[in-house]
Amino acid sequence: MKKLFLILLVISFPFFDVLSQGCSMCRGIVESDANSGGTGISSSINSGIIYLFTSTYVLIIIGGLFWYFRSKKYLKEEENKSNIKKRIRSLVR
């Protein structure tokens, strides 16, 4: 997994300028709006950035919690199966 991440990072590095154009565009709009004395666009862009930022982390947290409880349930089922197998072995002997 680390190798795959490293390969993707190395491949995407030359395209950093192309991929990061949206951020410079937003910054330019906010700076020009702030220089002209307006607060409308800059507050809207900040709200949008905060929305995108928090929604991503909320989805990651929900996925992590789902995985945690699923794996906990799976381990409990495996333990129950193991206990049943031990009981059967003790009865057969």
PDB file of N, CA, C and O in Angstrom:
ATOM      1  N   MET A   1       0.817  -1.182   0.000  1.00  0.00           N
ATOM      2  CA  MET A   1       0.000   0.000   0.000  1.00  0.00           C
ATOM      3  C   MET A   1       0.869   1.258   0.000  1.00  0.00           C
ATOM      4  O   MET A   1       0.560   2.236  -0.680  1.00  0.00           O
ATOM      5  N   LYS A   2       1.956   1.221   0.767  1.00  0.00           N
ATOM      6  CA  LYS A   2       2.852   2.373   0.808  1.00  0.00           C
ATOM      7  C   LYS A   2       3.505   2.593  -0.552  1.00  0.00           C
ATOM      8  O   LYS A   2       3.693   3.731  -0.983  1.00  0.00           O
ATOM      9  N   LYS A   3       3.850   1.493  -1.224  1.00  0.00           N
ATOM     10  CA  LYS A   3       4.481   1.621  -2.532  1.00  0.00           C
ATOM     11  C   LYS A   3       3.516   2.234  -3.536  1.00  0.00           C
ATOM     12  O   LYS A   3       3.911   3.071  -4.349  1.00  0.00           O
ATOM     13  N   LEU A   4       2.257   1.822  -3.484  1.00  0.00           N
ATOM     14  CA  LEU A   4       1.253   2.376  -4.390  1.00  0.00           C
ATOM     15  C   LEU A   4       1.080   3.870  -4.145  1.00  0.00           C
ATOM     16  O   LEU A   4       1.009   4.653  -5.092  1.00  0.00           O
ATOM     17  N   PHE A   5       1.011   4.264  -2.879  1.00  0.00           N
ATOM     18  CA  PHE A   5       0.874   5.682  -2.539  1.00  0.00           C
ATOM     19  C   PHE A   5       2.087   6.463  -3.025  1.00  0.00           C
ATOM     20  O   PHE A   5       1.941   7.557  -3.570  1.00  0.00           O
ATOM     21  N   LEU A   6       3.276   5.916  -2.834  1.00  0.00           N
ATOM     22  CA  LEU A   6       4.497   6.586  -3.265  1.00  0.00           C
ATOM     23  C   LEU A   6       4.533   6.730  -4.783  1.00  0.00           C
ATOM     24  O   LEU A   6       4.926   7.777  -5.298  1.00  0.00           O
ATOM     25  N   ILE A   7       4.128   5.690  -5.495  1.00  0.00           N
ATOM     26  CA  ILE A   7       4.109   5.751  -6.961  1.00  0.00           C
ATOM     27  C   ILE A   7       3.123   6.821  -7.429  1.00  0.00           C
ATOM     28  O   ILE A   7       3.445   7.609  -8.318  1.00  0.00           O
ATOM     29  N   LEU A   8       1.921   6.857  -6.838  1.00  0.00           N
ATOM     30  CA  LEU A   8       0.937   7.875  -7.213  1.00  0.00           C
ATOM     31  C   LEU A   8       1.433   9.280  -6.902  1.00  0.00           C
ATOM     32  O   LEU A   8       1.186  10.215  -7.663  1.00  0.00           O
ATOM     33  N   LEU A   9       2.125   9.425  -5.794  1.00  0.00           N
ATOM     34  CA  LEU A   9       2.666  10.729  -5.423  1.00  0.00           C
ATOM     35  C   LEU A   9       3.725  11.178  -6.425  1.00  0.00           C
ATOM     36  O   LEU A   9       3.742  12.336  -6.840  1.00  0.00           O
ATOM     37  N   VAL A  10       4.600  10.265  -6.808  1.00  0.00           N
ATOM     38  CA  VAL A  10       5.665  10.597  -7.763  1.00  0.00           C
ATOM     39  C   VAL A  10       5.077  10.921  -9.137  1.00  0.00           C
ATOM     40  O   VAL A  10       5.547  11.832  -9.818  1.00  0.00           O
ATOM     41  N   ILE A  11       4.042  10.168  -9.544  1.00  0.00           N
ATOM     42  CA  ILE A  11       3.418  10.414 -10.851  1.00  0.00           C
ATOM     43  C   ILE A  11       2.687  11.757 -10.860  1.00  0.00           C
ATOM     44  O   ILE A  11       2.746  12.484 -11.852  1.00  0.00           O
ATOM     45  N   SER A  12       1.999  12.093  -9.764  1.00  0.00           N
ATOM     46  CA  SER A  12       1.210  13.330  -9.743  1.00  0.00           C
ATOM     47  C   SER A  12       2.048  14.566  -9.451  1.00  0.00           C
ATOM     48  O   SER A  12       1.563  15.680  -9.647  1.00  0.00           O
ATOM     49  N   PHE A  13       3.270  14.417  -8.996  1.00  0.00           N
ATOM     50  CA  PHE A  13       4.097  15.574  -8.661  1.00  0.00           C
ATOM     51  C   PHE A  13       4.338  16.514  -9.840  1.00  0.00           C
ATOM     52  O   PHE A  13       4.237  17.727  -9.655  1.00  0.00           O
ATOM     53  N   PRO A  14       4.654  16.021 -11.048  1.00  0.00           N
ATOM     54  CA  PRO A  14       4.859  16.959 -12.172  1.00  0.00           C
ATOM     55  C   PRO A  14       3.601  17.746 -12.539  1.00  0.00           C
ATOM     56  O   PRO A  14       3.701  18.817 -13.136  1.00  0.00           O
ATOM     57  N   PHE A  15       2.426  17.235 -12.192  1.00  0.00           N
ATOM     58  CA  PHE A  15       1.174  17.898 -12.534  1.00  0.00           C
ATOM     59  C   PHE A  15       0.655  18.774 -11.404  1.00  0.00           C
ATOM     60  O   PHE A  15      -0.508  19.176 -11.421  1.00  0.00           O
ATOM     61  N   PHE A  16       1.497  19.077 -10.425  1.00  0.00           N
ATOM     62  CA  PHE A  16       1.061  19.853  -9.271  1.00  0.00           C
ATOM     63  C   PHE A  16       0.523  21.222  -9.666  1.00  0.00           C
ATOM     64  O   PHE A  16      -0.507  21.658  -9.152  1.00  0.00           O
ATOM     65  N   ASP A  17       1.213  21.899 -10.575  1.00  0.00           N
ATOM     66  CA  ASP A  17       0.759  23.226 -11.001  1.00  0.00           C
ATOM     67  C   ASP A  17      -0.595  23.158 -11.699  1.00  0.00           C
ATOM     68  O   ASP A  17      -1.445  24.027 -11.504  1.00  0.00           O
ATOM     69  N   VAL A  18      -0.791  22.136 -12.501  1.00  0.00           N
ATOM     70  CA  VAL A  18      -2.063  21.994 -13.216  1.00  0.00           C
ATOM     71  C   VAL A  18      -3.194  21.668 -12.241  1.00  0.00           C
ATOM     72  O   VAL A  18      -4.297  22.199 -12.364  1.00  0.00           O
ATOM     73  N   LEU A  19      -2.913  20.790 -11.271  1.00  0.00           N
ATOM     74  CA  LEU A  19      -3.947  20.356 -10.341  1.00  0.00           C
ATOM     75  C   LEU A  19      -4.283  21.404  -9.290  1.00  0.00           C
ATOM     76  O   LEU A  19      -5.370  21.349  -8.714  1.00  0.00           O
ATOM     77  N   SER A  20      -3.404  22.344  -9.020  1.00  0.00           N
ATOM     78  CA  SER A  20      -3.646  23.322  -7.958  1.00  0.00           C
ATOM     79  C   SER A  20      -4.146  24.660  -8.479  1.00  0.00           C
ATOM     80  O   SER A  20      -4.119  25.645  -7.741  1.00  0.00           O
ATOM     81  N   GLN A  21      -4.595  24.728  -9.707  1.00  0.00           N
ATOM     82  CA  GLN A  21      -5.041  25.999 -10.279  1.00  0.00           C
ATOM     83  C   GLN A  21      -6.302  26.515  -9.608  1.00  0.00           C
ATOM     84  O   GLN A  21      -6.481  27.729  -9.509  1.00  0.00           O
ATOM     85  N   GLY A  22      -7.179  25.640  -9.146  1.00  0.00           N
ATOM     86  CA  GLY A  22      -8.410  26.084  -8.504  1.00  0.00           C
ATOM     87  C   GLY A  22      -8.131  26.899  -7.256  1.00  0.00           C
ATOM     88  O   GLY A  22      -8.820  27.886  -6.998  1.00  0.00           O
ATOM     89  N   CYS A  23      -7.154  26.514  -6.494  1.00  0.00           N
ATOM     90  CA  CYS A  23      -6.844  27.232  -5.259  1.00  0.00           C
ATOM     91  C   CYS A  23      -6.350  28.648  -5.553  1.00  0.00           C
ATOM     92  O   CYS A  23      -6.734  29.589  -4.860  1.00  0.00           O
ATOM     93  N   SER A  24      -5.511  28.809  -6.565  1.00  0.00           N
ATOM     94  CA  SER A  24      -5.020  30.148  -6.888  1.00  0.00           C
ATOM     95  C   SER A  24      -6.145  31.008  -7.465  1.00  0.00           C
ATOM     96  O   SER A  24      -6.166  32.222  -7.260  1.00  0.00           O
ATOM     97  N   MET A  25      -7.056  30.397  -8.169  1.00  0.00           N
ATOM     98  CA  MET A  25      -8.204  31.140  -8.699  1.00  0.00           C
ATOM     99  C   MET A  25      -9.061  31.664  -7.559  1.00  0.00           C
ATOM    100  O   MET A  25      -9.447  32.833  -7.553  1.00  0.00           O
ATOM    101  N   CYS A  26      -9.356  30.814  -6.610  1.00  0.00           N
ATOM    102  CA  CYS A  26     -10.165  31.246  -5.464  1.00  0.00           C
ATOM    103  C   CYS A  26      -9.452  32.353  -4.691  1.00  0.00           C
ATOM    104  O   CYS A  26     -10.071  33.342  -4.298  1.00  0.00           O
ATOM    105  N   ARG A  27      -8.171  32.183  -4.479  1.00  0.00           N
ATOM    106  CA  ARG A  27      -7.418  33.190  -3.736  1.00  0.00           C
ATOM    107  C   ARG A  27      -7.422  34.531  -4.463  1.00  0.00           C
ATOM    108  O   ARG A  27      -7.556  35.581  -3.835  1.00  0.00           O
ATOM    109  N   GLY A  28      -7.277  34.495  -5.777  1.00  0.00           N
ATOM    110  CA  GLY A  28      -7.303  35.722  -6.565  1.00  0.00           C
ATOM    111  C   GLY A  28      -8.644  36.430  -6.477  1.00  0.00           C
ATOM    112  O   GLY A  28      -8.695  37.655  -6.369  1.00  0.00           O
ATOM    113  N   ILE A  29      -9.724  35.669  -6.522  1.00  0.00           N
ATOM    114  CA  ILE A  29     -11.057  36.265  -6.424  1.00  0.00           C
ATOM    115  C   ILE A  29     -11.262  36.884  -5.055  1.00  0.00           C
ATOM    116  O   ILE A  29     -11.787  37.991  -4.938  1.00  0.00           O
ATOM    117  N   VAL A  30     -10.849  36.171  -4.022  1.00  0.00           N
ATOM    118  CA  VAL A  30     -11.020  36.690  -2.666  1.00  0.00           C
ATOM    119  C   VAL A  30     -10.169  37.933  -2.453  1.00  0.00           C
ATOM    120  O   VAL A  30     -10.632  38.898  -1.845  1.00  0.00           O
ATOM    121  N   GLU A  31      -8.938  37.928  -2.941  1.00  0.00           N
ATOM    122  CA  GLU A  31      -8.072  39.099  -2.783  1.00  0.00           C
ATOM    123  C   GLU A  31      -8.629  40.309  -3.521  1.00  0.00           C
ATOM    124  O   GLU A  31      -8.615  41.422  -2.995  1.00  0.00           O
ATOM    125  N   SER A  32      -9.117  40.095  -4.734  1.00  0.00           N
ATOM    126  CA  SER A  32      -9.660  41.234  -5.485  1.00  0.00           C
ATOM    127  C   SER A  32     -10.939  41.750  -4.833  1.00  0.00           C
ATOM    128  O   SER A  32     -11.195  42.955  -4.833  1.00  0.00           O
ATOM    129  N   ASP A  33     -11.742  40.843  -4.278  1.00  0.00           N
ATOM    130  CA  ASP A  33     -12.963  41.266  -3.583  1.00  0.00           C
ATOM    131  C   ASP A  33     -12.619  42.017  -2.300  1.00  0.00           C
ATOM    132  O   ASP A  33     -13.265  43.010  -1.966  1.00  0.00           O
ATOM    133  N   ALA A  34     -11.616  41.550  -1.593  1.00  0.00           N
ATOM    134  CA  ALA A  34     -11.216  42.210  -0.345  1.00  0.00           C
ATOM    135  C   ALA A  34     -10.601  43.583  -0.625  1.00  0.00           C
ATOM    136  O   ALA A  34     -10.811  44.526   0.138  1.00  0.00           O
ATOM    137  N   ASN A  35      -9.845  43.694  -1.716  1.00  0.00           N
ATOM    138  CA  ASN A  35      -9.228  44.983  -2.069  1.00  0.00           C
ATOM    139  C   ASN A  35     -10.273  46.028  -2.467  1.00  0.00           C
ATOM    140  O   ASN A  35     -10.088  47.226  -2.252  1.00  0.00           O
ATOM    141  N   SER A  36     -11.377  45.547  -3.051  1.00  0.00           N
ATOM    142  CA  SER A  36     -12.409  46.501  -3.458  1.00  0.00           C
ATOM    143  C   SER A  36     -13.370  46.819  -2.317  1.00  0.00           C
ATOM    144  O   SER A  36     -14.280  47.630  -2.488  1.00  0.00           O
ATOM    145  N   GLY A  37     -13.184  46.195  -1.158  1.00  0.00           N
ATOM    146  CA  GLY A  37     -13.997  46.499   0.018  1.00  0.00           C
ATOM    147  C   GLY A  37     -15.216  45.625   0.176  1.00  0.00           C
ATOM    148  O   GLY A  37     -16.011  45.860   1.085  1.00  0.00           O
ATOM    149  N   GLY A  38     -15.399  44.629  -0.666  1.00  0.00           N
ATOM    150  CA  GLY A  38     -16.565  43.747  -0.564  1.00  0.00           C
ATOM    151  C   GLY A  38     -16.323  42.595   0.393  1.00  0.00           C
ATOM    152  O   GLY A  38     -15.182  42.229   0.673  1.00  0.00           O
ATOM    153  N   THR A  39     -17.408  42.034   0.886  1.00  0.00           N
ATOM    154  CA  THR A  39     -17.291  40.870   1.778  1.00  0.00           C
ATOM    155  C   THR A  39     -18.169  39.718   1.325  1.00  0.00           C
ATOM    156  O   THR A  39     -18.189  38.677   1.981  1.00  0.00           O
ATOM    157  N   GLY A  40     -18.893  39.868   0.230  1.00  0.00           N
ATOM    158  CA  GLY A  40     -19.842  38.842  -0.209  1.00  0.00           C
ATOM    159  C   GLY A  40     -19.189  37.571  -0.716  1.00  0.00           C
ATOM    160  O   GLY A  40     -19.438  36.483  -0.198  1.00  0.00           O
ATOM    161  N   ILE A  41     -18.348  37.718  -1.739  1.00  0.00           N
ATOM    162  CA  ILE A  41     -17.739  36.539  -2.355  1.00  0.00           C
ATOM    163  C   ILE A  41     -16.766  35.869  -1.399  1.00  0.00           C
ATOM    164  O   ILE A  41     -16.725  34.642  -1.319  1.00  0.00           O
ATOM    165  N   SER A  42     -15.991  36.650  -0.679  1.00  0.00           N
ATOM    166  CA  SER A  42     -14.980  36.058   0.192  1.00  0.00           C
ATOM    167  C   SER A  42     -15.626  35.232   1.294  1.00  0.00           C
ATOM    168  O   SER A  42     -15.108  34.170   1.640  1.00  0.00           O
ATOM    169  N   SER A  43     -16.728  35.683   1.848  1.00  0.00           N
ATOM    170  CA  SER A  43     -17.370  34.886   2.900  1.00  0.00           C
ATOM    171  C   SER A  43     -18.033  33.654   2.308  1.00  0.00           C
ATOM    172  O   SER A  43     -18.075  32.608   2.955  1.00  0.00           O
ATOM    173  N   SER A  44     -18.551  33.759   1.091  1.00  0.00           N
ATOM    174  CA  SER A  44     -19.162  32.597   0.440  1.00  0.00           C
ATOM    175  C   SER A  44     -18.119  31.544   0.114  1.00  0.00           C
ATOM    176  O   SER A  44     -18.353  30.351   0.307  1.00  0.00           O
ATOM    177  N   ILE A  45     -16.982  31.976  -0.375  1.00  0.00           N
ATOM    178  CA  ILE A  45     -15.915  31.024  -0.701  1.00  0.00           C
ATOM    179  C   ILE A  45     -15.397  30.369   0.574  1.00  0.00           C
ATOM    180  O   ILE A  45     -15.147  29.164   0.588  1.00  0.00           O
ATOM    181  N   ASN A  46     -15.235  31.134   1.631  1.00  0.00           N
ATOM    182  CA  ASN A  46     -14.790  30.550   2.892  1.00  0.00           C
ATOM    183  C   ASN A  46     -15.799  29.530   3.415  1.00  0.00           C
ATOM    184  O   ASN A  46     -15.413  28.477   3.921  1.00  0.00           O
ATOM    185  N   SER A  47     -17.089  29.840   3.294  1.00  0.00           N
ATOM    186  CA  SER A  47     -18.116  28.883   3.727  1.00  0.00           C
ATOM    187  C   SER A  47     -18.059  27.614   2.887  1.00  0.00           C
ATOM    188  O   SER A  47     -18.214  26.511   3.411  1.00  0.00           O
ATOM    189  N   GLY A  48     -17.838  27.769   1.588  1.00  0.00           N
ATOM    190  CA  GLY A  48     -17.733  26.604   0.711  1.00  0.00           C
ATOM    191  C   GLY A  48     -16.525  25.752   1.038  1.00  0.00           C
ATOM    192  O   GLY A  48     -16.600  24.524   1.026  1.00  0.00           O
ATOM    193  N   ILE A  49     -15.416  26.400   1.329  1.00  0.00           N
ATOM    194  CA  ILE A  49     -14.207  25.656   1.689  1.00  0.00           C
ATOM    195  C   ILE A  49     -14.413  24.908   2.994  1.00  0.00           C
ATOM    196  O   ILE A  49     -14.013  23.750   3.115  1.00  0.00           O
ATOM    197  N   ILE A  50     -15.025  25.547   3.960  1.00  0.00           N
ATOM    198  CA  ILE A  50     -15.290  24.884   5.241  1.00  0.00           C
ATOM    199  C   ILE A  50     -16.251  23.722   5.053  1.00  0.00           C
ATOM    200  O   ILE A  50     -16.078  22.671   5.670  1.00  0.00           O
ATOM    201  N   TYR A  51     -17.262  23.897   4.209  1.00  0.00           N
ATOM    202  CA  TYR A  51     -18.213  22.812   3.933  1.00  0.00           C
ATOM    203  C   TYR A  51     -17.500  21.614   3.316  1.00  0.00           C
ATOM    204  O   TYR A  51     -17.685  20.482   3.764  1.00  0.00           O
ATOM    205  N   LEU A  52     -16.687  21.856   2.293  1.00  0.00           N
ATOM    206  CA  LEU A  52     -15.967  20.760   1.648  1.00  0.00           C
ATOM    207  C   LEU A  52     -14.987  20.089   2.605  1.00  0.00           C
ATOM    208  O   LEU A  52     -14.844  18.866   2.599  1.00  0.00           O
ATOM    209  N   PHE A  53     -14.321  20.880   3.415  1.00  0.00           N
ATOM    210  CA  PHE A  53     -13.359  20.359   4.378  1.00  0.00           C
ATOM    211  C   PHE A  53     -14.046  19.461   5.405  1.00  0.00           C
ATOM    212  O   PHE A  53     -13.602  18.339   5.647  1.00  0.00           O
ATOM    213  N   THR A  54     -15.122  19.951   6.002  1.00  0.00           N
ATOM    214  CA  THR A  54     -15.780  19.175   7.062  1.00  0.00           C
ATOM    215  C   THR A  54     -16.521  17.974   6.512  1.00  0.00           C
ATOM    216  O   THR A  54     -16.543  16.923   7.153  1.00  0.00           O
ATOM    217  N   SER A  55     -17.134  18.101   5.333  1.00  0.00           N
ATOM    218  CA  SER A  55     -17.887  16.959   4.808  1.00  0.00           C
ATOM    219  C   SER A  55     -16.967  15.777   4.524  1.00  0.00           C
ATOM    220  O   SER A  55     -17.348  14.627   4.740  1.00  0.00           O
ATOM    221  N   THR A  56     -15.771  16.051   4.046  1.00  0.00           N
ATOM    222  CA  THR A  56     -14.823  14.974   3.779  1.00  0.00           C
ATOM    223  C   THR A  56     -14.436  14.255   5.062  1.00  0.00           C
ATOM    224  O   THR A  56     -14.431  13.025   5.108  1.00  0.00           O
ATOM    225  N   TYR A  57     -14.115  15.008   6.096  1.00  0.00           N
ATOM    226  CA  TYR A  57     -13.708  14.375   7.346  1.00  0.00           C
ATOM    227  C   TYR A  57     -14.869  13.675   8.042  1.00  0.00           C
ATOM    228  O   TYR A  57     -14.665  12.654   8.698  1.00  0.00           O
ATOM    229  N   VAL A  58     -16.071  14.200   7.912  1.00  0.00           N
ATOM    230  CA  VAL A  58     -17.239  13.519   8.494  1.00  0.00           C
ATOM    231  C   VAL A  58     -17.430  12.166   7.815  1.00  0.00           C
ATOM    232  O   VAL A  58     -17.693  11.171   8.490  1.00  0.00           O
ATOM    233  N   LEU A  59     -17.303  12.115   6.498  1.00  0.00           N
ATOM    234  CA  LEU A  59     -17.435  10.843   5.790  1.00  0.00           C
ATOM    235  C   LEU A  59     -16.329   9.864   6.180  1.00  0.00           C
ATOM    236  O   LEU A  59     -16.587   8.667   6.308  1.00  0.00           O
ATOM    237  N   ILE A  60     -15.115  10.350   6.369  1.00  0.00           N
ATOM    238  CA  ILE A  60     -14.025   9.481   6.793  1.00  0.00           C
ATOM    239  C   ILE A  60     -14.285   8.937   8.193  1.00  0.00           C
ATOM    240  O   ILE A  60     -14.039   7.759   8.454  1.00  0.00           O
ATOM    241  N   ILE A  61     -14.776   9.773   9.089  1.00  0.00           N
ATOM    242  CA  ILE A  61     -15.070   9.330  10.457  1.00  0.00           C
ATOM    243  C   ILE A  61     -16.198   8.307  10.455  1.00  0.00           C
ATOM    244  O   ILE A  61     -16.117   7.304  11.164  1.00  0.00           O
ATOM    245  N   ILE A  62     -17.243   8.537   9.675  1.00  0.00           N
ATOM    246  CA  ILE A  62     -18.352   7.579   9.601  1.00  0.00           C
ATOM    247  C   ILE A  62     -17.857   6.238   9.052  1.00  0.00           C
ATOM    248  O   ILE A  62     -18.218   5.181   9.570  1.00  0.00           O
ATOM    249  N   GLY A  63     -17.032   6.283   8.004  1.00  0.00           N
ATOM    250  CA  GLY A  63     -16.464   5.049   7.454  1.00  0.00           C
ATOM    251  C   GLY A  63     -15.591   4.325   8.463  1.00  0.00           C
ATOM    252  O   GLY A  63     -15.632   3.098   8.554  1.00  0.00           O
ATOM    253  N   GLY A  64     -14.800   5.076   9.223  1.00  0.00           N
ATOM    254  CA  GLY A  64     -13.950   4.466  10.250  1.00  0.00           C
ATOM    255  C   GLY A  64     -14.755   3.823  11.360  1.00  0.00           C
ATOM    256  O   GLY A  64     -14.425   2.731  11.823  1.00  0.00           O
ATOM    257  N   LEU A  65     -15.810   4.496  11.786  1.00  0.00           N
ATOM    258  CA  LEU A  65     -16.670   3.914  12.825  1.00  0.00           C
ATOM    259  C   LEU A  65     -17.383   2.668  12.316  1.00  0.00           C
ATOM    260  O   LEU A  65     -17.496   1.678  13.039  1.00  0.00           O
ATOM    261  N   PHE A  66     -17.864   2.711  11.080  1.00  0.00           N
ATOM    262  CA  PHE A  66     -18.509   1.544  10.484  1.00  0.00           C
ATOM    263  C   PHE A  66     -17.540   0.369  10.433  1.00  0.00           C
ATOM    264  O   PHE A  66     -17.900  -0.754  10.785  1.00  0.00           O
ATOM    265  N   TRP A  67     -16.311   0.628   9.994  1.00  0.00           N
ATOM    266  CA  TRP A  67     -15.304  -0.429   9.919  1.00  0.00           C
ATOM    267  C   TRP A  67     -14.990  -0.982  11.308  1.00  0.00           C
ATOM    268  O   TRP A  67     -14.874  -2.196  11.479  1.00  0.00           O
ATOM    269  N   TYR A  68     -14.852  -0.102  12.301  1.00  0.00           N
ATOM    270  CA  TYR A  68     -14.509  -0.523  13.653  1.00  0.00           C
ATOM    271  C   TYR A  68     -15.583  -1.446  14.233  1.00  0.00           C
ATOM    272  O   TYR A  68     -15.269  -2.516  14.754  1.00  0.00           O
ATOM    273  N   PHE A  69     -16.839  -1.034  14.144  1.00  0.00           N
ATOM    274  CA  PHE A  69     -17.899  -1.849  14.718  1.00  0.00           C
ATOM    275  C   PHE A  69     -18.112  -3.135  13.933  1.00  0.00           C
ATOM    276  O   PHE A  69     -18.456  -4.163  14.517  1.00  0.00           O
ATOM    277  N   ARG A  70     -17.911  -3.095  12.610  1.00  0.00           N
ATOM    278  CA  ARG A  70     -18.020  -4.310  11.806  1.00  0.00           C
ATOM    279  C   ARG A  70     -16.928  -5.309  12.188  1.00  0.00           C
ATOM    280  O   ARG A  70     -17.197  -6.501  12.331  1.00  0.00           O
ATOM    281  N   SER A  71     -15.697  -4.822  12.352  1.00  0.00           N
ATOM    282  CA  SER A  71     -14.604  -5.727  12.695  1.00  0.00           C
ATOM    283  C   SER A  71     -14.769  -6.262  14.115  1.00  0.00           C
ATOM    284  O   SER A  71     -14.418  -7.410  14.392  1.00  0.00           O
ATOM    285  N   LYS A  72     -15.298  -5.440  15.010  1.00  0.00           N
ATOM    286  CA  LYS A  72     -15.545  -5.895  16.366  1.00  0.00           C
ATOM    287  C   LYS A  72     -16.589  -7.013  16.373  1.00  0.00           C
ATOM    288  O   LYS A  72     -16.446  -8.001  17.094  1.00  0.00           O
ATOM    289  N   LYS A  73     -17.635  -6.850  15.569  1.00  0.00           N
ATOM    290  CA  LYS A  73     -18.675  -7.872  15.466  1.00  0.00           C
ATOM    291  C   LYS A  73     -18.096  -9.148  14.854  1.00  0.00           C
ATOM    292  O   LYS A  73     -18.412 -10.249  15.304  1.00  0.00           O
ATOM    293  N   TYR A  74     -17.252  -9.006  13.832  1.00  0.00           N
ATOM    294  CA  TYR A  74     -16.641 -10.156  13.181  1.00  0.00           C
ATOM    295  C   TYR A  74     -15.749 -10.919  14.150  1.00  0.00           C
ATOM    296  O   TYR A  74     -15.779 -12.150  14.166  1.00  0.00           O
ATOM    297  N   LEU A  75     -14.958 -10.222  14.958  1.00  0.00           N
ATOM    298  CA  LEU A  75     -14.090 -10.882  15.926  1.00  0.00           C
ATOM    299  C   LEU A  75     -14.898 -11.623  16.979  1.00  0.00           C
ATOM    300  O   LEU A  75     -14.507 -12.708  17.411  1.00  0.00           O
ATOM    301  N   LYS A  76     -16.014 -11.052  17.395  1.00  0.00           N
ATOM    302  CA  LYS A  76     -16.871 -11.708  18.373  1.00  0.00           C
ATOM    303  C   LYS A  76     -17.477 -12.986  17.785  1.00  0.00           C
ATOM    304  O   LYS A  76     -17.560 -14.005  18.470  1.00  0.00           O
ATOM    305  N   GLU A  77     -17.898 -12.933  16.518  1.00  0.00           N
ATOM    306  CA  GLU A  77     -18.434 -14.129  15.858  1.00  0.00           C
ATOM    307  C   GLU A  77     -17.371 -15.209  15.736  1.00  0.00           C
ATOM    308  O   GLU A  77     -17.662 -16.385  15.951  1.00  0.00           O
ATOM    309  N   GLU A  78     -16.152 -14.832  15.398  1.00  0.00           N
ATOM    310  CA  GLU A  78     -15.058 -15.802  15.278  1.00  0.00           C
ATOM    311  C   GLU A  78     -14.749 -16.432  16.640  1.00  0.00           C
ATOM    312  O   GLU A  78     -14.460 -17.625  16.724  1.00  0.00           O
ATOM    313  N   GLU A  79     -14.810 -15.632  17.693  1.00  0.00           N
ATOM    314  CA  GLU A  79     -14.575 -16.163  19.033  1.00  0.00           C
ATOM    315  C   GLU A  79     -15.670 -17.156  19.412  1.00  0.00           C
ATOM    316  O   GLU A  79     -15.382 -18.194  20.009  1.00  0.00           O
ATOM    317  N   ASN A  80     -16.909 -16.853  19.076  1.00  0.00           N
ATOM    318  CA  ASN A  80     -18.010 -17.773  19.359  1.00  0.00           C
ATOM    319  C   ASN A  80     -17.838 -19.076  18.587  1.00  0.00           C
ATOM    320  O   ASN A  80     -18.068 -20.150  19.143  1.00  0.00           O
ATOM    321  N   LYS A  81     -17.441 -19.007  17.323  1.00  0.00           N
ATOM    322  CA  LYS A  81     -17.198 -20.208  16.527  1.00  0.00           C
ATOM    323  C   LYS A  81     -16.079 -21.040  17.138  1.00  0.00           C
ATOM    324  O   LYS A  81     -16.159 -22.267  17.187  1.00  0.00           O
ATOM    325  N   SER A  82     -15.037 -20.361  17.602  1.00  0.00           N
ATOM    326  CA  SER A  82     -13.915 -21.062  18.216  1.00  0.00           C
ATOM    327  C   SER A  82     -14.347 -21.771  19.491  1.00  0.00           C
ATOM    328  O   SER A  82     -13.935 -22.904  19.742  1.00  0.00           O
ATOM    329  N   ASN A  83     -15.177 -21.110  20.302  1.00  0.00           N
ATOM    330  CA  ASN A  83     -15.669 -21.734  21.529  1.00  0.00           C
ATOM    331  C   ASN A  83     -16.540 -22.943  21.224  1.00  0.00           C
ATOM    332  O   ASN A  83     -16.461 -23.950  21.928  1.00  0.00           O
ATOM    333  N   ILE A  84     -17.361 -22.865  20.196  1.00  0.00           N
ATOM    334  CA  ILE A  84     -18.211 -23.993  19.813  1.00  0.00           C
ATOM    335  C   ILE A  84     -17.346 -25.158  19.354  1.00  0.00           C
ATOM    336  O   ILE A  84     -17.620 -26.305  19.705  1.00  0.00           O
ATOM    337  N   LYS A  85     -16.310 -24.881  18.576  1.00  0.00           N
ATOM    338  CA  LYS A  85     -15.412 -25.939  18.109  1.00  0.00           C
ATOM    339  C   LYS A  85     -14.703 -26.613  19.291  1.00  0.00           C
ATOM    340  O   LYS A  85     -14.533 -27.833  19.298  1.00  0.00           O
ATOM    341  N   LYS A  86     -14.293 -25.831  20.279  1.00  0.00           N
ATOM    342  CA  LYS A  86     -13.639 -26.396  21.467  1.00  0.00           C
ATOM    343  C   LYS A  86     -14.597 -27.311  22.229  1.00  0.00           C
ATOM    344  O   LYS A  86     -14.192 -28.375  22.698  1.00  0.00           O
ATOM    345  N   ARG A  87     -15.851 -26.911  22.356  1.00  0.00           N
ATOM    346  CA  ARG A  87     -16.842 -27.721  23.050  1.00  0.00           C
ATOM    347  C   ARG A  87     -17.083 -29.027  22.314  1.00  0.00           C
ATOM    348  O   ARG A  87     -17.202 -30.081  22.938  1.00  0.00           O
ATOM    349  N   ILE A  88     -17.155 -28.966  20.997  1.00  0.00           N
ATOM    350  CA  ILE A  88     -17.382 -30.177  20.191  1.00  0.00           C
ATOM    351  C   ILE A  88     -16.200 -31.125  20.322  1.00  0.00           C
ATOM    352  O   ILE A  88     -16.382 -32.336  20.444  1.00  0.00           O
ATOM    353  N   ARG A  89     -14.979 -30.574  20.297  1.00  0.00           N
ATOM    354  CA  ARG A  89     -13.785 -31.408  20.460  1.00  0.00           C
ATOM    355  C   ARG A  89     -13.762 -32.085  21.817  1.00  0.00           C
ATOM    356  O   ARG A  89     -13.363 -33.244  21.930  1.00  0.00           O
ATOM    357  N   SER A  90     -14.188 -31.364  22.849  1.00  0.00           N
ATOM    358  CA  SER A  90     -14.190 -31.969  24.186  1.00  0.00           C
ATOM    359  C   SER A  90     -15.244 -33.061  24.299  1.00  0.00           C
ATOM    360  O   SER A  90     -15.048 -34.002  25.068  1.00  0.00           O
ATOM    361  N   LEU A  91     -16.337 -32.980  23.580  1.00  0.00           N
ATOM    362  CA  LEU A  91     -17.358 -34.008  23.613  1.00  0.00           C
ATOM    363  C   LEU A  91     -16.958 -35.233  22.818  1.00  0.00           C
ATOM    364  O   LEU A  91     -17.334 -36.346  23.184  1.00  0.00           O
ATOM    365  N   VAL A  92     -16.202 -35.063  21.734  1.00  0.00           N
ATOM    366  CA  VAL A  92     -15.791 -36.162  20.882  1.00  0.00           C
ATOM    367  C   VAL A  92     -14.741 -37.011  21.574  1.00  0.00           C
ATOM    368  O   VAL A  92     -14.726 -38.225  21.369  1.00  0.00           O
ATOM    369  N   ARG A  93     -13.894 -36.455  22.354  1.00  0.00           N
ATOM    370  CA  ARG A  93     -12.803 -37.186  22.996  1.00  0.00           C
ATOM    371  C   ARG A  93     -13.291 -38.032  24.081  1.00  0.00           C
ATOM    372  O   ARG A  93     -12.503 -38.719  24.731  1.00  0.00           O
TER     373      ARG A  93
END
